[in-house]
Amino acid sequence: MPMAIYNRMIQAIGTFIFPIFVVSNIAPLYVLDKLTLTRLVWGICAPFLFFAFVRIMFLQGLKRYTSASN
């Protein structure tokens, strides 16, 4: 679904908190020439930021991991 059908609050959540709109709407907005500079920069930076966040969480989980067997 295009993010334009949602209100501004849902658009902000879908773009910056749970970046589903970054994945599904950056390319169509670019093709339609409606991609703002903010969304372009966020579309480039978001994958790296979320990857770093997930990597940190994964490493924290490994530090706390205890085996269920020997």
N, CA, C and O atoms as a GROMACS GRO file, in nm:
protein
  280
    1MET      N    1   0.083  -0.117   0.000
    1MET     CA    2   0.000   0.000   0.000
    1MET      C    3   0.089   0.125   0.000
    1MET      O    4   0.190   0.129   0.070
    2PRO      N    5   0.052   0.224  -0.076
    2PRO     CA    6   0.130   0.348  -0.073
    2PRO      C    7   0.112   0.420   0.060
    2PRO      O    8   0.003   0.419   0.118
    3MET      N    9   0.217   0.481   0.108
    3MET     CA   10   0.209   0.546   0.239
    3MET      C   11   0.122   0.671   0.235
    3MET      O   12   0.083   0.720   0.341
    4ALA      N   13   0.091   0.723   0.118
    4ALA     CA   14   0.010   0.843   0.107
    4ALA      C   15  -0.133   0.822   0.156
    4ALA      O   16  -0.202   0.919   0.187
    5ILE      N   17  -0.179   0.698   0.164
    5ILE     CA   18  -0.317   0.674   0.208
    5ILE      C   19  -0.329   0.680   0.360
    5ILE      O   20  -0.440   0.681   0.412
    6TYR      N   21  -0.218   0.682   0.432
    6TYR     CA   22  -0.220   0.686   0.577
    6TYR      C   23  -0.202   0.830   0.627
    6TYR      O   24  -0.150   0.916   0.555
    7ASN      N   25  -0.245   0.854   0.751
    7ASN     CA   26  -0.228   0.989   0.807
    7ASN      C   27  -0.080   1.012   0.841
    7ASN      O   28   0.000   0.919   0.835
    8ARG      N   29  -0.046   1.135   0.877
    8ARG     CA   30   0.094   1.173   0.899
    8ARG      C   31   0.159   1.095   1.012
    8ARG      O   32   0.278   1.062   1.004
    9MET      N   33   0.084   1.065   1.117
    9MET     CA   34   0.142   0.991   1.230
    9MET      C   35   0.181   0.849   1.187
    9MET      O   36   0.289   0.802   1.221
   10ILE      N   37   0.095   0.782   1.114
   10ILE     CA   38   0.124   0.647   1.065
   10ILE      C   39   0.240   0.651   0.967
   10ILE      O   40   0.325   0.562   0.966
   11GLN      N   41   0.246   0.754   0.884
   11GLN     CA   42   0.357   0.768   0.790
   11GLN      C   43   0.490   0.784   0.864
   11GLN      O   44   0.590   0.724   0.826
   12ALA      N   45   0.490   0.865   0.970
   12ALA     CA   46   0.613   0.886   1.046
   12ALA      C   47   0.656   0.757   1.115
   12ALA      O   48   0.775   0.723   1.115
   13ILE      N   49   0.562   0.684   1.174
   13ILE     CA   50   0.594   0.558   1.239
   13ILE      C   51   0.646   0.456   1.137
   13ILE      O   52   0.744   0.387   1.162
   14GLY      N   53   0.580   0.449   1.022
   14GLY     CA   54   0.620   0.355   0.918
   14GLY      C   55   0.747   0.391   0.846
   14GLY      O   56   0.805   0.308   0.776
   15THR      N   57   0.793   0.514   0.863
   15THR     CA   58   0.917   0.556   0.799
   15THR      C   59   1.035   0.554   0.896
   15THR      O   60   1.145   0.512   0.859
   16PHE      N   61   1.013   0.600   1.020
   16PHE     CA   62   1.125   0.619   1.111
   16PHE      C   63   1.133   0.517   1.224
   16PHE      O   64   1.243   0.488   1.271
   17ILE      N   65   1.022   0.462   1.270
   17ILE     CA   66   1.023   0.367   1.381
   17ILE      C   67   1.035   0.223   1.328
   17ILE      O   68   1.130   0.152   1.360
   18PHE      N   69   0.938   0.182   1.247
   18PHE     CA   70   0.940   0.052   1.180
   18PHE      C   71   0.950   0.083   1.030
   18PHE      O   72   0.848   0.112   0.968
   19PRO      N   73   1.069   0.077   0.973
   19PRO     CA   74   1.092   0.135   0.839
   19PRO      C   75   1.034   0.055   0.723
   19PRO      O   76   1.102   0.032   0.624
   20ILE      N   77   0.909   0.012   0.736
   20ILE     CA   78   0.846  -0.062   0.626
   20ILE      C   79   0.822   0.028   0.506
   20ILE      O   80   0.831  -0.018   0.392
   21PHE      N   81   0.791   0.154   0.528
   21PHE     CA   82   0.768   0.245   0.415
   21PHE      C   83   0.899   0.279   0.342
   21PHE      O   84   0.896   0.313   0.224
   22VAL      N   85   1.011   0.270   0.411
   22VAL     CA   86   1.139   0.294   0.345
   22VAL      C   87   1.160   0.187   0.238
   22VAL      O   88   1.205   0.216   0.128
   23VAL      N   89   1.128   0.064   0.273
   23VAL     CA   90   1.147  -0.048   0.180
   23VAL      C   91   1.048  -0.042   0.065
   23VAL      O   92   1.085  -0.065  -0.050
   24SER      N   93   0.922  -0.011   0.096
   24SER     CA   94   0.818  -0.024  -0.006
   24SER      C   95   0.788   0.104  -0.084
   24SER      O   96   0.720   0.096  -0.186
   25ASN      N   97   0.835   0.220  -0.040
   25ASN     CA   98   0.793   0.344  -0.105
   25ASN      C   99   0.905   0.431  -0.162
   25ASN      O  100   0.876   0.525  -0.235
   26ILE      N  101   1.029   0.404  -0.130
   26ILE     CA  102   1.138   0.489  -0.180
   26ILE      C  103   1.148   0.482  -0.333
   26ILE      O  104   1.156   0.586  -0.399
   27ALA      N  105   1.148   0.364  -0.388
   27ALA     CA  106   1.161   0.350  -0.534
   27ALA      C  107   1.044   0.414  -0.610
   27ALA      O  108   1.067   0.489  -0.704
   28PRO      N  109   0.918   0.386  -0.571
   28PRO     CA  110   0.807   0.452  -0.644
   28PRO      C  111   0.810   0.605  -0.630
   28PRO      O  112   0.779   0.676  -0.726
   29LEU      N  113   0.845   0.655  -0.512
   29LEU     CA  114   0.852   0.801  -0.496
   29LEU      C  115   0.962   0.860  -0.584
   29LEU      O  116   0.946   0.969  -0.637
   30TYR      N  117   1.071   0.789  -0.600
   30TYR     CA  118   1.180   0.835  -0.686
   30TYR      C  119   1.134   0.839  -0.833
   30TYR      O  120   1.158   0.936  -0.904
   31VAL      N  121   1.067   0.733  -0.876
   31VAL     CA  122   1.021   0.725  -1.014
   31VAL      C  123   0.918   0.835  -1.042
   31VAL      O  124   0.919   0.894  -1.151
   32LEU      N  125   0.831   0.863  -0.946
   32LEU     CA  126   0.730   0.968  -0.963
   32LEU      C  127   0.786   1.108  -0.937
   32LEU      O  128   0.712   1.206  -0.948
   33ASP      N  129   0.913   1.118  -0.904
   33ASP     CA  130   0.981   1.245  -0.876
   33ASP      C  131   0.916   1.318  -0.758
   33ASP      O  132   0.904   1.440  -0.760
   34LYS      N  133   0.875   1.242  -0.657
   34LYS     CA  134   0.816   1.299  -0.536
   34LYS      C  135   0.899   1.267  -0.413
   34LYS      O  136   0.851   1.281  -0.300
   35LEU      N  137   1.021   1.225  -0.433
   35LEU     CA  138   1.108   1.188  -0.322
   35LEU      C  139   1.175   1.313  -0.267
   35LEU      O  140   1.249   1.382  -0.338
   36THR      N  141   1.148   1.342  -0.139
   36THR     CA  142   1.209   1.460  -0.076
   36THR      C  143   1.352   1.427  -0.034
   36THR      O  144   1.391   1.310  -0.026
   37LEU      N  145   1.429   1.530  -0.008
   37LEU     CA  146   1.567   1.511   0.034
   37LEU      C  147   1.574   1.436   0.167
   37LEU      O  148   1.661   1.352   0.186
   38THR      N  149   1.483   1.467   0.258
   38THR     CA  150   1.480   1.399   0.388
   38THR      C  151   1.458   1.250   0.371
   38THR      O  152   1.527   1.169   0.433
   39ARG      N  153   1.362   1.212   0.289
   39ARG     CA  154   1.334   1.070   0.267
   39ARG      C  155   1.448   1.002   0.192
   39ARG      O  156   1.477   0.885   0.218
   40LEU      N  157   1.512   1.071   0.103
   40LEU     CA  158   1.627   1.015   0.031
   40LEU      C  159   1.741   0.985   0.127
   40LEU      O  160   1.798   0.876   0.125
   41VAL      N  161   1.774   1.082   0.212
   41VAL     CA  162   1.882   1.063   0.309
   41VAL      C  163   1.846   0.952   0.407
   41VAL      O  164   1.930   0.868   0.439
   42TRP      N  165   1.721   0.952   0.455
   42TRP     CA  166   1.678   0.847   0.548
   42TRP      C  167   1.681   0.710   0.478
   42TRP      O  168   1.719   0.611   0.540
   43GLY      N  169   1.640   0.704   0.353
   43GLY     CA  170   1.642   0.578   0.279
   43GLY      C  171   1.782   0.521   0.261
   43GLY      O  172   1.800   0.400   0.252
   44ILE      N  173   1.881   0.609   0.255
   44ILE     CA  174   2.020   0.564   0.244
   44ILE      C  175   2.076   0.527   0.382
   44ILE      O  176   2.147   0.427   0.394
   45CYS      N  177   2.044   0.606   0.483
   45CYS     CA  178   2.101   0.585   0.617
   45CYS      C  179   2.030   0.476   0.698
   45CYS      O  180   2.096   0.406   0.776
   46ALA      N  181   1.902   0.461   0.683
   46ALA     CA  182   1.824   0.368   0.766
   46ALA      C  183   1.875   0.225   0.763
   46ALA      O  184   1.887   0.164   0.870
   47PRO      N  185   1.906   0.168   0.647
   47PRO     CA  186   1.957   0.029   0.650
   47PRO      C  187   2.084   0.013   0.732
   47PRO      O  188   2.100  -0.086   0.803
   48PHE      N  189   2.173   0.110   0.723
   48PHE     CA  190   2.297   0.101   0.799
   48PHE      C  191   2.272   0.118   0.949
   48PHE      O  192   2.330   0.046   1.030
   49LEU      N  193   2.185   0.211   0.985
   49LEU     CA  194   2.154   0.233   1.126
   49LEU      C  195   2.085   0.112   1.188
   49LEU      O  196   2.120   0.069   1.297
   50PHE      N  197   1.987   0.057   1.118
   50PHE     CA  198   1.915  -0.057   1.171
   50PHE      C  199   2.003  -0.183   1.173
   50PHE      O  200   1.990  -0.267   1.262
   51PHE      N  201   2.094  -0.196   1.076
   51PHE     CA  202   2.187  -0.308   1.079
   51PHE      C  203   2.278  -0.297   1.201
   51PHE      O  204   2.302  -0.397   1.269
   52ALA      N  205   2.328  -0.177   1.228
   52ALA     CA  206   2.414  -0.158   1.346
   52ALA      C  207   2.338  -0.188   1.474
   52ALA      O  208   2.392  -0.250   1.564
   53PHE      N  209   2.213  -0.144   1.482
   53PHE     CA  210   2.130  -0.170   1.599
   53PHE      C  211   2.108  -0.320   1.619
   53PHE      O  212   2.121  -0.371   1.730
   54VAL      N  213   2.074  -0.390   1.513
   54VAL     CA  214   2.051  -0.534   1.521
   54VAL      C  215   2.181  -0.606   1.557
   54VAL      O  216   2.179  -0.702   1.635
   55ARG      N  217   2.292  -0.563   1.502
   55ARG     CA  218   2.422  -0.624   1.531
   55ARG      C  219   2.457  -0.608   1.680
   55ARG      O  220   2.504  -0.703   1.743
   56ILE      N  221   2.435  -0.489   1.734
   56ILE     CA  222   2.462  -0.466   1.876
   56ILE      C  223   2.372  -0.554   1.962
   56ILE      O  224   2.418  -0.613   2.060
   57MET      N  225   2.244  -0.563   1.927
   57MET     CA  226   2.152  -0.647   2.004
   57MET      C  227   2.193  -0.795   1.995
   57MET      O  228   2.184  -0.867   2.094
   58PHE      N  229   2.238  -0.840   1.880
   58PHE     CA  230   2.282  -0.977   1.862
   58PHE      C  231   2.404  -1.007   1.949
   58PHE      O  232   2.410  -1.110   2.015
   59LEU      N  233   2.501  -0.915   1.949
   59LEU     CA  234   2.621  -0.936   2.029
   59LEU      C  235   2.589  -0.934   2.178
   59LEU      O  236   2.650  -1.008   2.255
   60GLN      N  237   2.496  -0.851   2.221
   60GLN     CA  238   2.454  -0.849   2.360
   60GLN      C  239   2.387  -0.983   2.396
   60GLN      O  240   2.407  -1.036   2.506
   61GLY      N  241   2.309  -1.036   2.305
   61GLY     CA  242   2.246  -1.166   2.328
   61GLY      C  243   2.349  -1.278   2.338
   61GLY      O  244   2.333  -1.369   2.419
   62LEU      N  245   2.454  -1.271   2.257
   62LEU     CA  246   2.559  -1.372   2.264
   62LEU      C  247   2.632  -1.367   2.397
   62LEU      O  248   2.671  -1.472   2.450
   63LYS      N  249   2.652  -1.249   2.453
   63LYS     CA  250   2.719  -1.237   2.582
   63LYS      C  251   2.638  -1.303   2.693
   63LYS      O  252   2.696  -1.357   2.788
   64ARG      N  253   2.507  -1.300   2.683
   64ARG     CA  254   2.420  -1.356   2.785
   64ARG      C  255   2.378  -1.500   2.759
   64ARG      O  256   2.307  -1.560   2.839
   65TYR      N  257   2.422  -1.555   2.648
   65TYR     CA  258   2.381  -1.689   2.609
   65TYR      C  259   2.442  -1.794   2.701
   65TYR      O  260   2.561  -1.789   2.732
   66THR      N  261   2.359  -1.888   2.744
   66THR     CA  262   2.408  -2.006   2.816
   66THR      C  263   2.349  -2.128   2.749
   66THR      O  264   2.232  -2.128   2.712
   67SER      N  265   2.429  -2.228   2.732
   67SER     CA  266   2.387  -2.349   2.662
   67SER      C  267   2.294  -2.431   2.750
   67SER      O  268   2.307  -2.433   2.872
   68ALA      N  269   2.200  -2.499   2.688
   68ALA     CA  270   2.108  -2.585   2.761
   68ALA      C  271   2.169  -2.722   2.785
   68ALA      O  272   2.121  -2.797   2.869
   69SER      N  273   2.274  -2.755   2.711
   69SER     CA  274   2.340  -2.883   2.728
   69SER      C  275   2.476  -2.862   2.792
   69SER      O  276   2.503  -2.754   2.845
   70ASN      N  277   2.561  -2.961   2.789
   70ASN     CA  278   2.693  -2.953   2.853
   70ASN      C  279   2.758  -2.827   2.815
   70ASN      O  280   2.870  -2.800   2.858
   0.00000   0.00000   0.00000
